[in-house]
Amino acid sequence: MTSQPWHQQPDFHTRAPYRSTLLSHPGNLRQAIKDAHADASKTLFGVGHGIPSIFVTKLLASAKPDFIWIDVEHGIWNRLELYDAIQAAQHHSEGKSLVIVRVPKGDELARSTALDAGAAGLVIPHCESAEEVREFVKEMYYPPIGQRSFSPWTFTPGVNDQSLYPNDSFNMATANNHIVLIPQIESVKGVENAAEIAAVENVGAIMFGPGDFMADAGIPVTMEGPPHPVLIDAMTKFAQAGAKSGVPLLGAAHKPGMVPMLLEQGYRVIAIAFDVWGLAGLVSDRLKESRADAAESVKSLANGKATNGADAATIKTEESNGDGAEVTLNGKS
């Protein structure tokens, strides 16, 4: 620790190899996924973000995960919150956290908001054919790849229009080079067409939706116990589709010890925590621990292993002068 200014102390500088020049533009998720696919030690680990709160976004980003996966399909995000959350994630992680957003399949407004705010990846749920994925490619990318509309409100010419790429003051090349489309397959039909979906150009990863798949396949929807044979078969075909096209998988490690198995199956973008489940689980676990401790204490009292309830419970403490002071809990001293 020295008294030098921040810019002269590189140990404080966050290493963010995939960030854009401006944190309001998408980080290079495409390259990050390519690097992880080539080298499993560079697998991206992130957090699922379902609580529609920018305050929570900032807390998650401060941990600097590789990515923050914002769920707009089922999370209750409005347009302004989503826009600000995406940029808060990038700013509060100092460019370290890439932002991936799952948008409702037919919601053009959520999709354009996420892209304009600087999301580096979009998860499109309920994809069932290569044809519909190609249509999403057109909507996500600028020409010449697609036909995405340009927003004049994401930069100011000559003020904040810097780009990593030459002749790119509108940052269209930034978007086309950095953004990744991630189809989510979660139906019987989608699994049947998984190989064709994974092979679509500009698909950077694919994601499986086990809950909706189980419902669509007519098998029990559960995360407990051994998986149903139909689910195992579907997930095997899904993983094989990714391997065939050289496309890595995005998924979640819901329980400790799952990461090695997921890596072996081809997952390179892995959510290892979820704000909703994590917060509720933390409170639930602490309640269980506290109630168990209380039950044990009551049992000990009943067995006469603690001071009789009629006696004064005495606590020893230290006063500032070092003398021992005796305090009782029965109102007497």
N, C-alpha and C positions, 0 to 999 in steps of 0.2 A: 504494500500500500504506500503510495506516494502522494505528494500534494500537487502533482502535475494535472493539467486540464484533462478532461475525459478523452479528447481526441489523441492525446499522447500516451494513453494507457490502453493498448490493444487487448489486454486481458479482459477488459470490460465490453469489448465489441462482440456482438452476437454473430456467429458464423452462419450466414444464410445464403448458401450457394445457389439457391434457385429463385431468389427474389428478383423482382423487376427493379428498374431504376426508381420508380415511384411505388409506394405501398398502396396506392389506389388502383394499381394495375395487377393483373394475375401473375402469380409466380409460375415458374416453369415446371408444372406438374408432369408434363409430357416427358421431360428429360429425367425428372426424379424417378418416375416409374420405370423408364428404360434402364436407368442405373441399378435400380432395385432388382429388376428382372435379370440383369446380367450378373449381379452379385448379391446374394441373399443377405449378406451382412449389412447392406444398405436398405433393407426393408423399411418401409415407412410405417411408423406406429403413431396412432392418433386417438382422438376422443370423439365420441358421438355427442352432439349438442342438440337437445330437444327442448330445453327450457328457453322460452322466448324472452330472454333478458340480456341486454348488452352488458350489464354488470357481470353476469355469469360468463359471457363471452370473454371479457377482459381477464377474469380470473383464470379461465382455461388457457388463454393465450399466454399468460404470464409464466406458465409451466413450460412453454415453448415445445409443444408436441410437433411432430413432423406435419401433421395435418389436423384440421378441425372439420368434422363432417356435420354440417347443419341440415337438419331434417325439416323441410318445409312441407313435405307431403302430409305428415302427421303432426308436426309441431305447429303451434298457433302463432305464426309470425305474420306481422303485417309488412307492407312493402318498405316503409321507412326503417323499421327495426331491422329487417333483413339487410338492407343496403348498409346501414351503419354497423351492423354486427360483422359483416364481411370485412369491412375496412378496419374495424376495431381489432379483429383477430390478427390481421397483418401488422398493424401498428404496435399492438401490445406484445407481440411475439418478436418484434423488430425484424420482420420479414422471414422468420424461421418457419412459421406455420402456414402451409398451403391450405386454401379453403376449398372444400368440396361441398356442393349443395345438392340435396335431393329435392327436386321440384315435382309437383303433380304433373302427370304425363301431358295433360292438355292445357296447362296453365302458361300461356305465352307471357303474361305479365310477370309472373314469378321468375320465369326463365330469363327474360330480358333484364329484369332488375338484378338478378344474381350476376349475370355476365357484365352488365354496366358497372357494377360495384367492384368487380375485380375477382370474382370466383375463378379458380383455376381448373375446376372440374365440375361437371354436372352429371348427377345420377338420374337417369330417366327410368322410372319404375314401369313394371308390367309390359316390358318389350317382348314381342312374340314373333317378329319377323325381321329379316334383313331389310326389307323394303321400308318399313317404318323407321328403322334406325337411320337409313340413308336420308330420310326426310329431316330427321333431327340434325344430322350433319349440316344440311343446308341452312338450317335456322341458327345453328350455333357459331358458324364460322363466316368470316368476311370473304368476299371474292378474293381470289378466284376459286377458293374451296367451296364456299357456300354463298348465301345471300343475306347474311345478317345485316340488320339496319345499323347505321352509325349514329352514335349519340354525341351531340355537341356539348353535353353538360358534364362530361367526365374529365375535362382538362381545360386549361386556358392557354391559347397560343402564346408562345414566348415566355410563359411563366412556369407552367408545370406540364410540359409536353415532351419531356426527355424520354428517349427510348434506347434500348440496347442495340437496336437495329438501325441501319442507315436509312435515311429518307423516310422516317416513320413517325412524323410528328403527331399523327392521329393514333399511334400505337396499334394499328391494325395488324402489323406483322407480329407484334408482341402477343396479341391474342391468338392469332393463327398458329404461332409456334409453341405457345405455352398451354393452351386450354386442352382438356381431355374430355371426351364423351365416354360415359360409363353406363351402358345399358344394364338394367337389372332384370334378371330372368326369374319369374316366380309363378309360372303356370306350366301345365302339362304341354301345351302347345309351344311355349317358349323353350322348354327343354328339348323338344323335338327339333327345333330350329336353332339350337344354341351354336352349333358349329358355323352355320351361315352368318349368324349375328356377330360372332367373335371375329369373323373374317372381313367385316366391313371396314374399309379404309377410314382412318382417323378414330377408330375405337381404341382407347388406350388401356382399358381394363374392363372386366365384366364382374357383375355382382349377382349373387343368388339370394332369393327371398324365401327362406324355408317356411315361414308361417303361412304366407299366402299360397305357396305351392301345396302344402299339406291340405289346406282348405279346398283348393281347386281339385286336388287328386282324390278327395273324399276319404282321407285317412285322419286319425286323431291328431289334432293340433296340440302338440306338447313339446316341451324342452327337457322333460325328465325321462329317465330310463333310456334303454337302447333305442336308437332311431329305427323307424319302420323300414322294412326292405324296399318299399317303393321310394322313400326319401333317399335312401342310400344309393339306389340305382340312378336317381335323378341327379344327385350331387356328383356322382362319378362321371356321368355324361357331361355335366357342366364343366368339371375340371378338365376332362379330356378335350372339350371344345377349345378351352383356353390354351392348352398345351399344343394343340394342332396348329393354331394360328400364331403361336408365340405371344399370346396376350395374357398378362398376369391377372390374378384374381383379387378382388376386394372383399373382405369379410370381417368377422368379429371374433375375438377371443373372449367368450362370455365367462369362462372359468379359468382359474390358474392352471398352467401346464398345457394349454391348448396350442401355444405358439409353435412348438416344434412340429406338431402334426400339420398345422396349417401351412408352414413353410414347405414341408414335404409335398403337400398337395398343389403347390404353385401359388399360394397367396403371398403377395408382396406389398399389399396395402391393408393394414390390419388395425381395426379399432380395438383398443384394449381397455377402454373405460367409457362409461356413458353417464352423463350428468344426472339424468332422472333416476336411473337405477342405482347409481352410486350414492346419491344423497339419501334416497329412501333406504337403501341397504345399510348405510352407515348408521342412520337413526335406529333402524330395526335391530342391528347387531348390538348397539349400545344399550338399548332397552332390554334385550335378552340378557346381556351380561349383568346389568344392574339388578334386574329382577332375580337372577340366579344368586347374585351376591347377597341380596336382601333375604332370600329364602334360606340360605345357609346361615346367615346371621341370626334369623329368627329361630332356626332349629337349634343353634348353639345356646341361645338364651333359654330356650325351653328345657334344654338338657342341663342347665345350671352351670354352663361353661363361661358365662359372662357375669358381670356384676348384677346382683339382684335389682330389679326395677325399682324397688323402694329405696335403694341406697343412692347416694349422690354419685353421679359419674364424674370422675375427676380428670381434668386435663392439666398437664404440666406445660407451662410456656416460659419463655424467657423475656424479662423486661430489659429495657435498654441499658440499665445499670448492671446487668448480669445476674441479678438476684432471681431466684426461682419464685414465680407467682402461682398460687394455686387457685384454679377457677372451677366452680361446680355448675352443673347444668340443672339443678333443682331450684334455682332462684336464690340460693344462699351462697355466701362467700366467706 
